[in-house]
Amino acid sequence: MEGFENMSDEEKLKAENDFLKMKMMLERGAEFEKTEEGNELSADIENQFLRNIMEFEKQFDQHKIITIFDKIGRPTQFKPVNEIPDNTMEDAWDELYNYMLNHGIDLSATNPKVTARELYRFATEELFDHQTDDINIPGMISGFIYDEFYPDYEYENTNAALECIKLIFEKELAEHIPNLAKKITLNNHKELSAEACADIINQFKDAFNDIVLHNAEVASCTIEETTCTIKGAYSATGLIGSDKIDWNDSWTVIFHFDDDLGYWEIVTVLIQNINF
């Protein structure tokens, strides 16, 4: 490039980045959106990012599949889980976790009921045999979540139900209510779309200057085949000028498991003492 020798190091990197982008667009059909002024990556970070993407694509083209055990170097220092006493289990899991992380594998769990012993067992007895792409990029981490292999529907649906109740009693308008099915029952309203359900909830919110949720808790969770029923209690206050309305009652959220989609959806929300 003419004048290249007169460029600063920063200018040379920017020119190289432009070349790499053009190469990726021509060879891979890559698209790059224009970054807003002030939010641009530094030239050296962008350069490393582009090079990592190109290296990833090069390795992916070879598409070699290996086990996690092979990917992390076939370690032999980790004992079977039944040989580890309880008082050293946390340390054993930390050692295994850090070893895997140093080899580009992360294993976590969102459910707090999953113990260090179970994570260690799952890693050594199941995850090690799991197959993955043989791709090695510095700093690249392949993440695995225990809950995706062993979902705890009671834990997940209980959290989702509580979030739904909390969202209803927030003063901020609801643009989107997670986990809703295509047709929902909301108190006396039947066969609502997710959008119509959100509209009714927002009309309720708009009737108050403020809404304060004091408490929301779960009393029970019952799962029967494809139906999960969560019941609980709540207390809240709605403020209208100098007046207020206090609520202290129960709620029910019902889920249906969609076999085709493979996940639970909220089909019914019943909140006693609320006039939607």
PLY file of the C-alpha trace (Angstrom):
ply
format ascii 1.0
element vertex 276
property float x
property float y
property float z
element edge 275
property int vertex1
property int vertex2
end_header
0.00 0.00 0.00
1.38 3.36 -1.05
2.43 5.43 1.89
2.11 2.45 4.28
5.61 3.03 5.61
4.60 6.54 6.68
1.63 5.35 8.76
1.62 5.17 12.54
1.19 1.77 14.18
-2.47 2.62 14.86
-3.06 3.56 11.22
-1.36 0.36 10.03
-3.61 -1.73 12.26
-6.72 0.07 10.98
-5.63 -0.53 7.40
-4.99 -4.21 8.17
-8.40 -4.46 9.83
-10.08 -3.02 6.74
-8.24 -5.58 4.62
-9.29 -8.47 6.90
-12.90 -7.31 6.83
-12.87 -7.12 3.04
-11.32 -10.60 2.89
-14.04 -12.00 5.17
-16.79 -10.31 3.17
-15.50 -11.70 -0.12
-14.70 -15.21 1.11
-17.38 -15.72 3.77
-20.10 -13.24 3.01
-19.48 -11.53 6.35
-21.37 -8.34 7.16
-20.10 -5.56 9.38
-22.40 -2.92 10.81
-21.13 0.62 11.14
-20.26 1.33 14.77
-21.63 4.48 16.37
-19.05 7.17 16.92
-17.48 6.85 20.34
-18.25 3.11 20.61
-15.55 1.86 18.27
-13.17 -0.87 19.38
-9.54 0.04 19.57
-7.61 -1.07 16.48
-5.57 -3.69 18.35
-8.63 -5.28 20.00
-10.52 -5.29 16.70
-7.51 -6.83 14.98
-7.33 -9.66 17.53
-11.07 -10.20 17.24
-10.93 -10.45 13.45
-7.97 -12.82 13.55
-9.74 -15.03 16.11
-12.84 -15.19 13.90
-10.77 -16.18 10.89
-8.91 -18.82 12.89
-12.20 -20.16 14.23
-13.61 -20.49 10.71
-10.43 -22.18 9.53
-10.57 -24.76 12.31
-14.33 -25.20 11.98
-13.94 -26.00 8.27
-11.88 -29.03 9.29
-14.80 -29.99 11.57
-13.00 -32.49 13.73
-15.09 -33.85 16.60
-13.47 -34.95 19.87
-14.63 -35.66 23.41
-14.34 -33.11 26.20
-11.92 -35.54 27.87
-9.61 -35.37 24.84
-10.00 -31.60 24.58
-8.78 -31.04 28.13
-5.77 -33.32 27.73
-7.07 -36.64 29.10
-6.28 -35.85 32.76
-5.62 -38.71 35.17
-5.37 -36.83 38.46
-9.10 -36.60 39.20
-10.42 -39.38 41.43
-13.85 -41.00 41.03
-16.45 -38.99 42.92
-17.19 -41.82 45.38
-13.57 -41.75 46.57
-13.72 -38.12 47.66
-14.82 -37.42 51.27
-17.34 -34.69 51.98
-14.85 -32.45 53.77
-12.66 -32.14 50.64
-15.41 -32.15 48.02
-15.52 -28.38 47.53
-11.75 -28.24 47.01
-11.87 -31.17 44.58
-14.57 -29.48 42.53
-12.67 -26.16 42.52
-9.56 -27.94 41.25
-11.48 -29.72 38.50
-13.42 -26.57 37.55
-10.27 -24.45 37.23
-8.49 -27.19 35.29
-11.32 -27.42 32.76
-11.57 -23.63 32.53
-7.85 -23.39 31.75
-8.52 -25.79 28.88
-11.46 -23.79 27.51
-14.36 -25.60 29.20
-16.75 -23.96 31.67
-19.38 -25.88 33.63
-21.93 -24.08 35.79
-25.40 -24.55 37.25
-28.15 -21.99 37.74
-30.01 -24.11 40.28
-28.52 -23.50 43.77
-29.59 -27.00 44.80
-26.92 -28.53 42.55
-24.02 -29.46 44.83
-20.29 -29.47 44.21
-20.37 -33.26 44.46
-23.01 -33.51 41.73
-21.13 -31.10 39.46
-17.95 -33.12 39.94
-19.81 -36.38 39.25
-21.49 -34.96 36.17
-18.22 -33.61 34.80
-16.18 -36.75 35.29
-18.86 -39.33 34.49
-20.85 -37.60 31.74
-19.39 -34.36 30.43
-15.99 -35.92 29.77
-17.69 -38.23 27.24
-19.61 -35.37 25.58
-18.50 -34.59 22.04
-17.51 -31.13 20.87
-15.77 -29.40 17.98
-11.99 -29.52 18.15
-11.47 -25.76 18.05
-8.74 -24.05 20.05
-8.66 -20.26 20.09
-6.81 -18.38 22.88
-9.37 -17.07 25.34
-12.27 -18.99 23.78
-14.47 -20.79 26.33
-17.09 -23.44 25.58
-19.78 -23.16 28.23
-21.99 -25.97 29.53
-24.90 -25.55 31.94
-25.82 -28.50 34.15
-29.49 -27.51 34.17
-29.75 -28.03 30.42
-28.87 -31.70 30.94
-30.90 -32.16 34.13
-33.62 -29.50 34.28
-35.38 -28.99 37.61
-38.86 -28.03 36.46
-40.05 -27.22 39.97
-37.19 -24.76 40.49
-37.43 -23.22 37.02
-41.22 -22.86 36.98
-41.34 -21.53 40.53
-38.87 -18.79 39.60
-40.74 -18.01 36.38
-44.06 -17.78 38.24
-42.60 -15.43 40.86
-41.07 -13.23 38.16
-44.46 -13.04 36.44
-46.20 -11.94 39.66
-43.47 -9.40 40.45
-43.67 -7.96 36.94
-47.43 -7.47 37.25
-46.99 -5.47 40.45
-44.22 -3.26 39.10
-45.34 0.25 38.23
-43.22 0.25 35.09
-45.24 -0.81 32.07
-44.70 -4.33 30.81
-43.41 -4.44 27.24
-42.92 -8.19 27.33
-43.95 -10.88 29.80
-41.64 -13.91 29.54
-42.83 -17.51 29.22
-46.39 -16.75 28.09
-48.14 -19.19 25.79
-49.95 -18.05 22.64
-53.28 -18.12 24.51
-53.49 -17.06 28.16
-56.17 -16.82 30.83
-55.76 -13.75 33.08
-58.35 -13.82 35.87
-61.69 -13.56 34.03
-60.12 -12.84 30.64
-59.91 -15.93 28.44
-57.98 -16.80 25.28
-55.75 -13.71 25.41
-52.75 -13.27 23.17
-49.49 -12.38 24.90
-49.86 -8.81 23.58
-53.46 -8.49 24.81
-52.46 -9.88 28.20
-49.71 -7.26 28.51
-52.16 -4.51 27.48
-54.62 -5.47 30.24
-51.86 -5.59 32.83
-50.60 -2.18 31.71
-54.11 -0.72 32.00
-54.13 -1.96 35.59
-50.75 -0.31 36.22
-51.91 2.96 34.66
-54.76 3.24 37.15
-52.27 3.90 39.97
-49.69 6.56 40.69
-47.54 3.87 42.22
-47.69 0.19 43.10
-45.63 -1.31 45.91
-45.21 -5.06 46.16
-44.45 -5.87 49.78
-44.14 -9.62 49.45
-44.60 -12.47 46.99
-43.93 -16.05 47.95
-44.57 -19.57 46.77
-46.70 -21.93 48.83
-46.75 -25.03 46.61
-45.73 -26.49 43.27
-47.56 -29.46 41.77
-46.49 -31.16 38.55
-48.85 -33.67 36.93
-47.73 -34.89 33.53
-47.78 -31.76 31.31
-49.37 -29.41 33.86
-47.50 -27.50 36.55
-49.45 -25.46 39.08
-47.68 -22.90 41.28
-49.62 -21.34 44.14
-48.55 -18.56 46.42
-49.46 -15.43 48.35
-48.79 -11.74 47.90
-49.26 -8.41 49.64
-49.15 -5.09 47.82
-50.37 -1.50 47.91
-51.73 0.61 45.09
-51.49 4.40 45.49
-53.93 6.83 43.83
-53.22 10.38 44.95
-53.67 10.39 48.72
-55.72 7.19 48.65
-54.44 3.65 48.72
-55.64 0.11 48.18
-54.09 -2.73 50.13
-54.08 -6.25 48.77
-53.22 -9.36 50.74
-54.32 -12.50 48.96
-53.29 -15.52 46.87
-52.13 -16.14 43.32
-51.91 -19.10 40.97
-49.78 -19.56 37.86
-50.36 -22.62 35.68
-47.86 -23.92 33.13
-48.31 -26.34 30.26
-45.42 -28.34 28.82
-45.33 -28.08 25.04
-43.93 -31.36 23.72
-43.19 -29.88 20.30
-41.27 -26.89 21.67
-39.77 -28.78 24.59
-40.43 -26.21 27.32
-43.04 -24.98 29.80
-45.35 -22.05 29.00
-47.63 -20.00 31.25
-51.25 -20.59 30.27
-53.10 -19.19 33.29
-52.50 -16.36 35.77
-55.02 -15.90 38.57
-54.54 -13.15 41.15
-57.21 -12.98 43.79
-58.64 -9.57 44.78
-57.29 -7.84 41.64
-59.74 -6.39 39.16
-58.09 -6.49 35.75
0 1
1 2
2 3
3 4
4 5
5 6
6 7
7 8
8 9
9 10
10 11
11 12
12 13
13 14
14 15
15 16
16 17
17 18
18 19
19 20
20 21
21 22
22 23
23 24
24 25
25 26
26 27
27 28
28 29
29 30
30 31
31 32
32 33
33 34
34 35
35 36
36 37
37 38
38 39
39 40
40 41
41 42
42 43
43 44
44 45
45 46
46 47
47 48
48 49
49 50
50 51
51 52
52 53
53 54
54 55
55 56
56 57
57 58
58 59
59 60
60 61
61 62
62 63
63 64
64 65
65 66
66 67
67 68
68 69
69 70
70 71
71 72
72 73
73 74
74 75
75 76
76 77
77 78
78 79
79 80
80 81
81 82
82 83
83 84
84 85
85 86
86 87
87 88
88 89
89 90
90 91
91 92
92 93
93 94
94 95
95 96
96 97
97 98
98 99
99 100
100 101
101 102
102 103
103 104
104 105
105 106
106 107
107 108
108 109
109 110
110 111
111 112
112 113
113 114
114 115
115 116
116 117
117 118
118 119
119 120
120 121
121 122
122 123
123 124
124 125
125 126
126 127
127 128
128 129
129 130
130 131
131 132
132 133
133 134
134 135
135 136
136 137
137 138
138 139
139 140
140 141
141 142
142 143
143 144
144 145
145 146
146 147
147 148
148 149
149 150
150 151
151 152
152 153
153 154
154 155
155 156
156 157
157 158
158 159
159 160
160 161
161 162
162 163
163 164
164 165
165 166
166 167
167 168
168 169
169 170
170 171
171 172
172 173
173 174
174 175
175 176
176 177
177 178
178 179
179 180
180 181
181 182
182 183
183 184
184 185
185 186
186 187
187 188
188 189
189 190
190 191
191 192
192 193
193 194
194 195
195 196
196 197
197 198
198 199
199 200
200 201
201 202
202 203
203 204
204 205
205 206
206 207
207 208
208 209
209 210
210 211
211 212
212 213
213 214
214 215
215 216
216 217
217 218
218 219
219 220
220 221
221 222
222 223
223 224
224 225
225 226
226 227
227 228
228 229
229 230
230 231
231 232
232 233
233 234
234 235
235 236
236 237
237 238
238 239
239 240
240 241
241 242
242 243
243 244
244 245
245 246
246 247
247 248
248 249
249 250
250 251
251 252
252 253
253 254
254 255
255 256
256 257
257 258
258 259
259 260
260 261
261 262
262 263
263 264
264 265
265 266
266 267
267 268
268 269
269 270
270 271
271 272
272 273
273 274
274 275
